Amino acid sequence: MNTKRNLMKAEISNMTGDMKEGIKNFLMSEENVVFALIFGSTVTGHANQLSDLDIGIYLKNKIDLPEIGRIISEIEKITHQKIDLVELNDLYNKNPLLAFEIVSNSELLFSRNSEVLIHFKKRAILHFLDTQRLRETFRNTMRKRIAEGKFGRLNYA
């Protein structure tokens, strides 16, 4: 059983090593992509056969849903794996925790502009730290409501 698990991890590691170049080349051919990162279970070593491949892209200009779908489809052709594509622009405002996780546990595929990459990383870390107290308060309040049996009830106080 343990050997099987190690074999799966090795296959996933080999897959990312071989396919990383294909993903990188494709995304570099997309003029609108400023930088791209791989993150999630593939990078942390927790991927399994059911895992998707998490890719973050920072764009020069906003793109529409069909364009996002096209990019996902092209990467899925390269990897033969389900892709979760995250647009990184302004992610630190929308989801500071996810932005921080990506910055902390990712692998850079490429960057056309190191200043934009550094700015994104800096903003992700600062927004994460700025919202830390709010997340702690929310988590503590949620735990208290669950312990008191009040979770799911309206709270007007």
N, C-alpha and C positions, 0 to 999 in steps of 0.2 A: 504494500500500500504506500509506504513512504517513498519507495523507489519510483512508483508510478507518479507520485506528486512531484518529485524532483525532476523526472523526465519531462513532465508537462511544463515546469518552470524553465527548463533548458530549451524546450521547443519555442516557448514564448520569447525567451531572450534571443534566440537565433532569428526568430521571425522579425523582431524589431531591428536587429542589426542589419539584416538583409533588406528589409523593406523601408527602413528609415531613409535610405538614399533615394528611393523612388518617390516617397512622400515629399522629401526635401526638394528634389528636382521639380516635381509638379508644382508645389507651392511657390517656388522661386520663379516659375514661369508665369505666375499670376502677379502682374505688375502692382496690383492693389494691396498685396500682402506685404506689410512692413517687416514683421517677424513672426515666427511660428515656434510653438513649444509643444512637446509631448508631456503629459502629466498623468496622474492617476495610478491605477494598479500596475500598469505596464512598467512605470518608472520605479515604483516602490517595491516591486518584486512580488506583489500579491495577485497578479493576474492568473486567471485560469481559463479553461476552454470557453466559458460563458462570458468572459470579460469583453467589454468593448474597448476601443482605442480612443483615448481622450486627447484631442488636439486643440490647442488654443491658437487663434490667429489675431493679430492686430492689423487693422485695415487703414489705408489712407483715406478712403471714402466709404461711407455706408453702402451696403449692398442689400438687395431685396431677397425675399425668401426663395424664389426660384434659383437665384444665383448661389445662395447657400446650399441648396439642394444639389446643384450641379457640382459644386466643390466636394461635397460629401460623397456623391456618386463616383466621382473620379478617384478619390482616395480609396473608397471601398473596392474599386476595380484593381487597385494596386495591392491592397492588403488582404482582400477576400475576408474582411472582418468588419463588423459593425463599427461605425465611427460616431463618436460624440464630438461635434465641432462646437467650440465655444468662442464667440466673438469677445475679445479681451478689451476692446475700447470701452472705457467707462465702467468696466466690471467692478472696479474698486468702490464705486458709488452704489451700484446695484446689489452687490453681494461681496462685502469686504472679506468675509471668512473664506469664500471660495477663491477670491483673488489672492489672498495671502497663502492659501494652500498651494495654489499653482506656482506662485513665486518661490515658495519654500521647497517644493518637491516636483521639479520639472527638469526637462532636458531641452536645451535650445537646439532647434533644428537649423535655424539660420536667422540672421538679422541684417537688414539693409541699412539700418540706422541705429547705432548703439545709444545715441542720446534718447531716442524715443523708448527704447527698451529700458534704459536706466530710469527714465521718468515714470514709466509704468510700474516698475518694481518699487520705486520710492513711494509712489502714491498708494500702491497696494499695502505696503507695510504701514504707512502712516494712517490710512483709513482703518486698517485692522486694529491698530493700537488705540485710535480715537474712539472706536466703538466697542472696545473690550468691556468697559464698565456696563454699558447698556446690555450687552449679551449676558453678562453675569447676573444682572438684576432680573432680566427676563427669565433666565434659567432657574434662579432661586424662587421667583414668584410662581413659576410653573410647577416646580417640585412641591411647594407649599400647598398650592391648590389641589394637586393630585393627592397629597397626604391627607388633606382635610376632606377629600371626597367632593370637592367643588369644581373639578375639571369639567368643562363642557357646560357649566351653568353661567348664566349672565351675571356679570359683576358690575353693578352701577356705582359702587363706592370708590 
